[in-house]
Each structure stands twice: as C-alpha cells, then as structure tokens.
Amino acid sequence: MALCSMTGTDAWSFPVERPNILFIAVDDLRPELGCYGIPHAQSPHLDRFAKTAVTFQKHFVQVPTCGASRFAMLTGQSPLQSGALGNQSLYQGKTRLRSNEGVAAQTFPELFRRNGYETVCIGKISHTPDGKVFNYDGTGDGRSELPHAWDQFATPYGPWKRGWGTFFAYEAGRHREDGSGHKDLMEFTAKTDDALPDGMMATAAIEKLAELKSLRLETGKPFLMGLGFFKPHLPWVATEADWKAFADVEITPPNEPSKLNSEWFHNSGEFYKYRVPWKKTRPLSLSDRMSSKRAYLACVRYVDRQIGRVLNSLDELDLAEDTIVVVWGDHGWHLGESAIWGKHSPFDRSLNSVLMIRVPGVSKPNHQCDELVESTDLYPTLMAACRLETTETAFPLDGFSLLPLLQGGEQPLREAALSMFGKGFTLRSKTHRLIGKNKDLWTSEHGEAKAGPMEFYNLTKTIDPVANVIDSEPDALDKFKAEWPRKKIQK
C-alpha cells in the first residue's frame, strides 16, 4: 500500500549521538488546537512547540480505541497484520505480547531498552494508565503490560492510590470506579494543577528529567521517557480556571450535527452513561452541545499547560538540543459532528489525531506536513533517528520512516492510510474515505476485491461524512482498488 520503503540514515546529518526521547501521549486528543487552525482553542504551549517542530495534518491512527491504537503504535503493526482490535490486545488473547526474553523486541520501548536506553513510564503509554496490568476494580497481577520495556514505573497515584483511579479521577481521591457512584460528565472545582492526576504526572516528569540528566552525565546513558496524559478523556475534569477561561469565548458549534445515515453511526454510549447537568436528550440541544464542547476545550487547555511545564523543563535543564520530542494523540473524538460524541467510528473525527515531532538538527521548524502518515510510522522513525545498533524486531514493521517529511520533503509515503475497527475496514486518501466490512474487502492474492455494501465519502469540502458517493464517483472509487488489502486479517 505504500509508495516508498523505510529510508536509510546515511545521508542525514545528526547533531546528537544517541539522542534522548520524550514521547508524550495524550488520550482522546483530536486536532482541536490553535496550531491546527482552531481559533477558539486555548493551547499556547503546544502552539509554541509547533513552531519548533513538524505538525502532521493528516495523521491517522489504525484503530479508534485506546488500547488497539496504542498496540499498533508501540509494535509498528497494522491491525491487518496483528489482528489487534481491542483495548486489552497487548495482554489478553491471541495477540498478547510474550513475556519471555527469548524473542526479539516486541515494542519500541523494549527495543530502546535493549540498546542501552534508560526507559521510564509515567502515565498512559500502553492501555493501562500506569503500564501495569490491573482491572478497573484494582484486581490483577500488576505485571508490565509491555514485557521488558520499562526500567522504571514512575506514575504518581496521590489520593487515588491506583492507576485506574487516577484515570477516572475527580478531585480529592474520588473516581468513577471507587464504588461511590461518581459518574458526573464534568467537574471543574480544582484550584491547582497538581490537585488532579495530570498535574501530578507533569511534576513527576519534571523531577525525573533532572534525575535522567544526571544519569546521562554520570554514565552516558540516554533516556526514553514515555509520558501519557489522561485528559481530555472522559470524565471532563480540570481546574476551575480552565472552565472560566471559556466563559466569553465564541466557540464554533459542531459541524454537520445531524445524525448520519450510516451503518457506522453509534449512540455515544460512553458519553451518555455519565451524569450530565441538563436533561438527557438525543440529539443534544444546541446549548448542551456547546457546554460539552466547552468542557472538552477546558480539558485541552489544562493538559496543554501540563505539557508546557514539561517542555519548559527540557529547556531549563539544557536537554532540548539532545532530546527528540513526540506529541501524539491516540485517536480523535467526535464533538457532536454526525450527532456522535466519542470515538469508535471509522470516520476522520475518530481517526485523525495530533502528531508533532521535533528531531533537533533534522526536523524543519514550524512546518505543516500535509502528507498521509500513520501511527505505525513512529516506530521506524525513532529507530532511524537514533541509529540504533540492535534493530531486530519481533514483528515486521508496517510503517515507514518520516525523516524525509521531517526535513520538509513532499514525497508521499502512501496513497491511502489504513484503519480498522470491529468489522469495519477503511482507507483514507487525501480526498476521499472508503469504508466497508472486512469480509467484503478481503481478497485472494491475485483476485479482485469482493463487492459489498460500502460507503465512500468525498472529503474535499468537509472531513465529516455527508453524502455517500459510492455510485456517483466511480472514477475516484477505481483509484482505491489497488489499495485494497491482499490478505485477510490475521487471527
């Protein structure tokens, strides 16, 4: 499906030997930022970072749910190869990662650890909120979700005492899974950043960066820090100041808010199971849609500030010139578009997420890249940028190095980005999206694609699906045929 293969590094000039890596993952962060052209967003810290980095406008995740999206990113595998489509894919079922050390590196943090990096996990990098396998109720054996990946687990728990408590947190140690029935959609009562988990994680990361700098000065050992923030994932909880900051801001209403006539429409079950401060209706009234969008934006403002604190510490510690920084959203989120509130759809709002990368001395500052890229590209990109000596991976990597694009190149990597969800399969070109069921799109090695009920959307005017053009744009559809997969999903 690609136009070019992974690019070598011989022609590249790297100012840093064995650079550090700060990998920042943000849950449910769609491109609702100023640097992505959203005027009502308040994201000054990420906007400032974007001026030093490359911002990818057409970055698509492989599965629009947390665990499976992170599986693809961490292992470099498309779900077409791995079959990993569920939140627990990393540690349950046939796709679970092997715990023995006899296999090659299964994830990129493990590969970097094998190459002598000190690896640190703070927050949600894999599916669980601290990298340890526990259930929502606290049961579980606490093993590493990513075998042999992390030297240190450094997620602070504060009054919430455990990982899933911090993830579903309200102020003062309360959380959705504590048995007390806390299920408010939003809460904006905290007075300080560190009264909530993401603030605590930013503080922990800043302290850890100072320790890692000392370690490198003493031993020469570089570091890989995975720092995974929770907001703007539900429930929408941030500080009182973040909510008030949007009191007089004109927020654009959701685009195309009418219910979509599509097999892939869903009823926003995750969103509607929370208690709301208004009468529950479907669809939401305009006033309630605006309150919900305001709450999401308040959480984005809060997490932007935490990321800013950590990035400022890189500068203050004189680490910025020695450290690759990646900011990655694990998937997008519908904010009322198509009458959907949440992820779990094969549409752009679920699959298009934030990706910004800064490789000192390599990436072109303040560059907006419009080429199609996937989360599977991150693994080979980091491998190439750091010129690792040990490169054996347990799985073939499906992505491609983004180094040419980071320098401002315009050669496309692929004709279409591939994503899957449940029984759905979807391809996104620069102008269209094709959606169908897996069984309808499977082909033999040399056979033709099976014709089944499919949806085809022209996205040149809006990225939201409006009209199925499967019958009215046959020429555009024909261009997709060469991109249809030539093998079944692995079982």
C-alpha positions, 0 to 999 in steps of 0.5 A: 500500500505504500509508495516508498520503503523505510529510508536509510540514515546515511545521508542525514546529518545528526547533531546528537549521538544517541539522542534522548526521547520524550514521547508524550501521549495524550488520550482522546486528543483530536486536532482541536488546537490553535496550531491546527487552525482552531481559533477558539482553542486555548493551547499556547504551549503546544502552539509554541512547540509547533513552531519548533517542530513538524505538525502532521495534518493528516495523521491517522491512527489504525484503530479508534480505541485506546488500547488497539491504537496504542498496540499498533503504535508501540509494535509498528503493526497494522491491525491487518497484520496483528489482528489487534482490535481491542483495548486489552490486545497487548495482554489478553488473547491471541495477540498478547505480547510474550513475556519471555526474553527469548524473542526479539523486541516486541515494542519500541520501548523494549527495543530502546531498552535493549540498546542501552536506553534508560526507559521510564513510564509515567502515565498512559503509554500502553492501555493501562494508565500506569503500564501495569496490568490491573482491572478497573476494580484494582484486581490483577497481577500488576505485571508490565503490560509491555514485557521488558520495556520499562526500567522504571514505573514512575506514575504518581497515584496521590489520593487515588492510590491506583492507576485506574483511579487516577484515570477516572479521577475527580478531585480529592481521591474520588473516581468513577470506579471507587464504588461511590457512584461518581459518574458526573460528565464534568467537574471543574472545582480544582484550584491547582494543577497538581490537585488532579492526576495530570498535574501530578504526572507533569511534576513527576516528569519534571523531577525525573528529567533532572534525575535522567540528566544526571544519569546521562552525565554520570554514565552516558546513558540516554533516556526514553521517557514515555509520558501519557496524559489522561485528559481530555478523556472522559470524565471532563475534569480540570481546574476551575480556571480552565472552565472560566477561561471559556466563559466569553469565548465564541466557540464554533458549534459542531459541524454537520450535527445531524445524525448520519445515515450510516451503518457506522453511526453509534449512540455515544454510549460512553458519553451518555452513561455519565451524569450530565447537568441538563436533561438527557436528550438525543440529539443534544440541544444546541446549548448542551452541545456547546457546554460539552464542547466547552468542557472538552476545550477546558480539558485541552487547555489544562493538559496543554499547560501540563505539557508546557511545564514539561517542555519548559523543563527540557529547556531549563535543564539544557536537554532540548538540543539532545532530546527528540520530542513526540506529541501524539494523540491516540485517536480523535473524538467526535464533538457532536459532528454526525450527532456522535460524541466519542470515538469508535467510528471509522470516520476522520473525527475518530481517526485523525489525531495530533502528531508533532515531532521535533528531531533537533538538527533534522526536523524543519521548524514550524512546518505543516506536513500535509502528507498521509502518515500513520501511527505505525510510522513512529516506530521506524522513525525513532529507530532511524533517528537514533541509529540504533545498533540492535534493530531486530524486531519481533514483528515486521514493521508496517510503517515507514520512516518520516525523516524525509517529511521531517526535513520538509520533503513532499514525497508521499509515503502512501496513497491511502492510510489504513484503519480498522475497527470491529468489522469495519475496514477503511482507507483514507486518501487525501480526498476521499474515505472508503469504508466497508466490512472486512469480509467484503474487502478481503481478497485472494492474492491475485483476485479482485476485491469482493463487492459489498455494501460500502460507503465512500465519502468525498472529503474535499469540502468537509472531513465529516461524512455527508453524502455517500458517493459510492455510485456517483464517483466511480472514477475516484472509487477505481483509484482505491482498488489497488489499495485494497488489502491482499490478505485477510486479517490475521487471527 
